[in-house]
Amino acid sequence: MKVLTKQQKRAVLITVVPLLLQSCASLPPSASGSATVTPPAKESATATPTTSAAKAPTIDGNYYLDDGPPTEDKTAYATTPDAVVRAEKILARHNQPYVVLGKRYVPFTQLQPYHRRGIASWYGKRYHGRKTASGEPYNMHAMTAAHPILPIPSYVRVTRIATGENVVVRINDRGPFLQGREIDLSYAAATRLDIVNAGTGEVMVELLIPEQTPTAAGDVGGRVETVEALSPDVYVQLAAYQSVSAAEQFLQKLQQQLPSALAQRLAVYEKTPGLYALQVGPYKDHAAAVQIDEQLCQQHGHCGFLTKRY
């Protein structure tokens, strides 16, 4: 074995130590393998479906589309109390069928037993204060969640499979629409379950039915259907109304606000009987539609979600 001199040992340390420091600095933050930063199909300016992608940090520590936790002390949210389950009237206007990215969602219109295992994600400060599908402003500090088909409003117990920890949240929004995603939690609820850093976590979702609330019989919705007769073009949906006149009034307002290149692509479509959607498009390229959605949201304050039309 060759014995190194003192000067040779020092030369080795000078070479190796910076390489070790560099490799440590390049390690990404801890994240679930499924917590990608796929562009979300997000969201309507009125009571229409919303969603978000996984909020996993990227390698440089940022969050997708500037979403993420609040800047204040995060430890306070670990003790946020559960939502209080109470009987609330399920309004038909918040539970209409809708179409997002080639799938037709038929929400429950009455409370039914529901247990399903899947992946939970969360959404944070980018959407704080914006309208949810229920028309209420999203509050990242409250115990709420978005679900594709559970009734609005309703209450669910969400249990993290890895730890057994559970929270009770109120469903007041629509989403997520990424394959394999079951529920999109508020920041407070995600903090309680300790999935903020990972971005996602496997959970069991159980619909809670208040006492003396009758369950329904017959077809009360609660399904996802593949839509075959969709146009291949992609649109950015900004709002949906049950009144065509209301949709057209908003159309005229936006035509005056937006640049002509966007204004001329605005149109109102009847997506389902009695539901009129205001959309921008069409765009052949999915990435182009994502770029338009971000332009509308960041520069003009009108955030939409990607969809298609018949």
C-alpha positions as CSV (number, residue, x, y, z in Angstrom):
1,M,0.0,0.0,0.0
2,K,1.4,3.4,-1.0
3,V,1.7,5.9,1.9
4,L,0.7,9.4,1.0
5,T,2.8,12.3,2.2
6,K,1.2,15.2,4.2
7,Q,1.1,17.4,1.2
8,Q,-0.5,14.7,-1.0
9,K,-3.2,14.1,1.6
10,R,-3.9,17.9,1.7
11,A,-4.2,18.0,-2.1
12,V,-6.8,15.1,-2.1
13,L,-8.9,16.9,0.5
14,I,-8.9,20.2,-1.5
15,T,-10.1,18.3,-4.5
16,V,-12.8,16.0,-2.9
17,V,-14.5,18.2,-0.3
18,P,-15.9,20.8,-2.8
19,L,-17.3,17.9,-4.9
20,L,-19.1,16.5,-1.8
21,L,-20.5,19.9,-0.9
22,Q,-21.7,20.4,-4.5
23,S,-23.4,17.0,-4.6
24,C,-25.3,17.7,-1.4
25,A,-26.5,21.1,-2.6
26,S,-28.0,19.5,-5.7
27,L,-30.2,17.0,-3.8
28,P,-33.9,17.7,-4.4
29,P,-36.2,18.2,-1.4
30,S,-38.1,15.1,-0.2
31,A,-41.1,14.4,-2.4
32,S,-43.4,11.5,-3.3
33,G,-42.7,9.9,-6.6
34,S,-46.2,10.7,-7.8
35,A,-45.9,14.4,-6.7
36,T,-45.2,15.8,-10.1
37,V,-45.7,19.4,-11.3
38,T,-48.0,18.6,-14.2
39,P,-50.0,21.7,-15.3
40,P,-53.4,21.7,-13.5
41,A,-56.8,21.9,-15.1
42,K,-57.7,24.9,-13.0
43,E,-60.1,26.8,-12.5
44,S,-63.4,28.7,-13.0
45,A,-64.0,32.3,-12.1
46,T,-67.5,31.3,-10.9
47,A,-69.2,28.3,-9.5
48,T,-67.6,25.9,-11.9
49,P,-65.3,22.9,-11.5
50,T,-61.8,23.6,-10.1
51,T,-58.7,21.6,-9.5
52,S,-55.0,21.8,-9.0
53,A,-52.0,19.8,-9.7
54,A,-49.7,18.3,-7.1
55,K,-48.1,21.0,-5.1
56,A,-44.7,19.3,-4.8
57,P,-41.7,21.6,-4.6
58,T,-39.4,21.6,-7.7
59,I,-35.7,21.1,-7.3
60,D,-35.0,24.7,-6.7
61,G,-37.6,24.8,-3.8
62,N,-40.2,26.8,-5.7
63,Y,-43.8,25.7,-6.1
64,Y,-45.7,25.2,-9.4
65,L,-47.3,28.4,-10.6
66,D,-46.3,30.2,-7.4
67,D,-48.5,28.0,-5.4
68,G,-47.4,26.9,-2.0
69,P,-47.7,27.4,1.8
70,P,-48.2,30.8,3.5
71,T,-45.2,32.8,4.4
72,E,-46.2,33.0,8.1
73,D,-45.4,30.4,10.8
74,K,-46.6,27.0,9.5
75,T,-46.6,25.2,12.8
76,A,-49.8,26.9,13.8
77,Y,-51.8,24.9,11.3
78,A,-50.9,21.6,12.8
79,T,-53.6,22.1,15.5
80,T,-56.3,23.5,13.2
81,P,-59.6,21.8,14.4
82,D,-61.6,19.5,12.2
83,A,-64.6,20.9,10.3
84,V,-67.8,20.5,12.3
85,V,-70.2,18.1,10.5
86,R,-73.7,19.4,10.2
87,A,-76.6,18.9,7.9
88,E,-76.6,21.3,5.0
89,K,-78.9,21.6,2.0
90,I,-77.3,20.2,-1.2
91,L,-78.1,22.7,-3.9
92,A,-78.6,21.4,-7.5
93,R,-76.7,24.3,-9.0
94,H,-73.5,23.3,-7.3
95,N,-73.8,19.6,-8.4
96,Q,-74.5,19.8,-12.1
97,P,-72.7,17.3,-14.5
98,Y,-69.7,18.9,-16.2
99,V,-66.9,18.0,-18.6
100,V,-63.2,18.4,-18.0
101,L,-60.4,17.1,-20.4
102,G,-62.5,14.5,-22.1
103,K,-64.3,13.1,-19.0
104,R,-67.9,13.8,-17.9
105,Y,-68.3,14.1,-14.1
106,V,-71.7,13.4,-12.6
107,P,-71.7,14.6,-9.0
108,F,-73.8,13.0,-6.2
109,T,-77.0,15.0,-5.7
110,Q,-77.7,13.4,-2.3
111,L,-75.7,11.8,0.5
112,Q,-74.7,8.2,-0.1
113,P,-72.2,5.9,1.7
114,Y,-68.8,6.5,0.1
115,H,-65.4,4.9,0.9
116,R,-62.6,5.2,-1.5
117,R,-58.8,4.9,-1.3
118,G,-56.6,7.2,-3.5
119,I,-54.1,9.9,-3.6
120,A,-54.6,13.3,-1.9
121,S,-52.9,16.5,-3.1
122,W,-53.3,20.0,-1.8
123,Y,-53.6,23.6,-3.1
124,G,-52.4,26.8,-1.4
125,K,-51.7,30.5,-1.6
126,R,-52.2,30.9,-5.4
127,Y,-55.9,30.1,-5.0
128,H,-56.5,31.7,-1.6
129,G,-59.5,34.1,-1.8
130,R,-60.6,32.9,-5.2
131,K,-64.1,31.5,-5.8
132,T,-64.6,27.8,-5.4
133,A,-67.2,25.7,-7.2
134,S,-69.6,26.5,-4.4
135,G,-69.2,30.2,-4.9
136,E,-67.4,30.6,-1.6
137,P,-63.9,32.0,-1.5
138,Y,-61.2,29.5,-1.1
139,N,-59.6,29.7,2.4
140,M,-56.3,27.8,2.6
141,H,-56.4,28.2,6.4
142,A,-59.8,26.4,6.7
143,M,-60.5,22.6,6.8
144,T,-61.9,22.3,3.3
145,A,-61.3,20.2,0.2
146,A,-62.1,19.7,-3.5
147,H,-63.6,16.5,-4.9
148,P,-64.7,15.6,-8.4
149,I,-68.1,14.0,-7.6
150,L,-69.0,14.2,-3.9
151,P,-71.9,16.6,-3.0
152,I,-71.3,20.3,-2.5
153,P,-71.5,20.8,0.4
154,S,-70.7,17.6,2.3
155,Y,-68.2,16.4,4.9
156,V,-65.6,13.6,4.7
157,R,-63.0,12.0,6.9
158,V,-59.7,11.7,5.2
159,T,-57.3,9.2,6.8
160,R,-53.6,9.0,5.7
161,I,-52.8,5.4,5.1
162,A,-49.1,5.6,6.2
163,T,-49.7,7.1,9.6
164,G,-53.4,6.5,10.5
165,E,-53.8,10.3,11.1
166,N,-57.2,11.7,10.0
167,V,-59.0,15.0,9.5
168,V,-62.5,16.0,8.8
169,V,-63.0,18.5,6.0
170,R,-65.9,20.2,4.2
171,I,-66.2,19.6,0.4
172,N,-66.8,23.0,-1.2
173,D,-64.9,22.8,-4.5
174,R,-64.3,20.6,-7.6
175,G,-61.1,18.7,-8.4
176,P,-58.5,17.3,-8.7
177,F,-58.7,16.0,-12.3
178,L,-55.3,14.3,-12.6
179,Q,-55.6,10.5,-13.1
180,G,-55.4,8.6,-9.8
181,R,-56.1,11.7,-7.6
182,E,-59.0,11.3,-5.2
183,I,-59.1,14.6,-3.3
184,D,-57.5,18.1,-3.2
185,L,-57.0,19.3,0.4
186,S,-56.6,22.8,1.8
187,Y,-53.2,23.8,3.1
188,A,-54.4,23.5,6.7
189,A,-55.8,20.0,6.1
190,A,-52.6,18.9,4.3
191,T,-50.5,20.2,7.2
192,R,-52.5,18.2,9.7
193,L,-51.9,15.0,7.6
194,D,-48.2,16.0,7.1
195,I,-48.2,15.7,3.3
196,V,-47.3,19.3,2.5
197,N,-43.6,18.6,1.7
198,A,-44.3,15.5,-0.2
199,G,-47.1,17.1,-2.2
200,T,-49.3,14.0,-2.1
201,G,-50.2,11.1,0.1
202,E,-52.3,8.0,0.0
203,V,-55.5,8.3,1.9
204,M,-58.9,6.8,2.5
205,V,-61.9,9.1,2.0
206,E,-65.1,8.4,3.8
207,L,-68.3,10.5,3.3
208,L,-69.8,11.4,6.7
209,I,-73.6,11.5,6.9
210,P,-75.1,13.5,9.7
211,E,-77.6,11.8,12.0
212,Q,-81.2,11.7,10.8
213,T,-80.1,12.4,7.2
214,P,-81.8,9.9,4.9
215,T,-79.7,8.3,2.2
216,A,-81.2,8.3,-1.3
217,A,-82.3,5.5,-3.5
218,G,-82.0,5.3,-7.3
219,D,-79.6,7.1,-9.5
220,V,-78.1,10.1,-7.6
221,G,-75.0,10.5,-9.6
222,G,-71.5,9.8,-8.4
223,R,-69.7,8.6,-11.5
224,V,-67.1,9.6,-14.1
225,E,-67.7,8.9,-17.8
226,T,-65.5,9.0,-20.8
227,V,-66.8,11.4,-23.4
228,E,-66.3,10.0,-26.9
229,A,-67.8,12.9,-29.0
230,L,-65.5,15.6,-27.9
231,S,-63.7,18.0,-30.2
232,P,-59.9,17.3,-30.3
233,D,-59.3,21.0,-29.7
234,V,-58.5,22.4,-26.2
235,Y,-60.2,25.4,-24.7
236,V,-59.7,27.5,-21.6
237,Q,-62.9,27.7,-19.7
238,L,-63.4,30.9,-17.6
239,A,-66.9,30.6,-16.3
240,A,-70.2,28.7,-16.5
241,Y,-73.7,29.9,-16.0
242,Q,-77.2,28.4,-15.9
243,S,-78.4,31.5,-17.7
244,V,-77.3,32.2,-21.3
245,S,-77.9,35.9,-20.8
246,A,-75.6,36.0,-17.8
247,A,-72.9,34.2,-19.8
248,E,-73.2,36.6,-22.7
249,Q,-73.0,39.6,-20.4
250,F,-69.7,38.3,-19.0
251,L,-68.6,37.6,-22.6
252,Q,-69.2,41.3,-23.5
253,K,-67.3,42.5,-20.4
254,L,-64.3,40.4,-21.2
255,Q,-64.3,41.4,-24.9
256,Q,-63.8,45.0,-23.7
257,Q,-61.0,44.1,-21.2
258,L,-58.9,41.5,-23.1
259,P,-56.5,42.1,-26.1
260,S,-58.1,41.5,-29.4
261,A,-56.1,38.3,-30.0
262,L,-57.9,36.8,-27.0
263,A,-61.2,38.6,-27.3
264,Q,-61.8,37.2,-30.8
265,R,-61.5,33.6,-29.5
266,L,-64.1,34.1,-26.8
267,A,-67.4,32.3,-27.2
268,V,-70.3,30.9,-25.2
269,Y,-71.1,27.2,-25.6
270,E,-74.0,25.1,-24.2
271,K,-72.0,22.3,-22.7
272,T,-74.9,20.5,-21.1
273,P,-78.6,21.4,-21.1
274,G,-79.0,24.5,-19.0
275,L,-75.2,25.1,-18.5
276,Y,-73.5,27.8,-20.7
277,A,-69.7,27.9,-20.6
278,L,-67.6,30.9,-21.6
279,Q,-64.4,29.6,-23.2
280,V,-61.3,30.9,-25.0
281,G,-60.1,28.8,-28.0
282,P,-59.7,26.5,-29.7
283,Y,-56.1,25.6,-29.4
284,K,-54.6,22.6,-31.2
285,D,-51.6,22.4,-28.9
286,H,-52.1,21.6,-25.2
287,A,-49.1,23.6,-24.2
288,A,-50.4,26.6,-26.0
289,A,-53.6,26.4,-24.1
290,V,-51.7,26.2,-20.8
291,Q,-49.8,29.4,-21.8
292,I,-53.0,31.2,-22.6
293,D,-54.5,30.1,-19.3
294,E,-51.5,31.5,-17.4
295,Q,-51.6,34.8,-19.4
296,L,-55.3,35.2,-18.6
297,C,-54.7,34.5,-14.9
298,Q,-51.5,36.4,-14.2
299,Q,-52.0,39.4,-16.5
300,H,-55.8,39.8,-16.5
301,G,-57.0,38.2,-13.3
302,H,-59.3,35.6,-15.1
303,C,-58.2,32.1,-14.1
304,G,-59.7,29.2,-16.0
305,F,-59.1,25.5,-16.5
306,L,-58.4,23.4,-19.7
307,T,-61.3,21.6,-21.2
308,K,-62.9,20.5,-24.4
309,R,-66.4,21.0,-25.9
310,Y,-68.9,19.0,-27.9
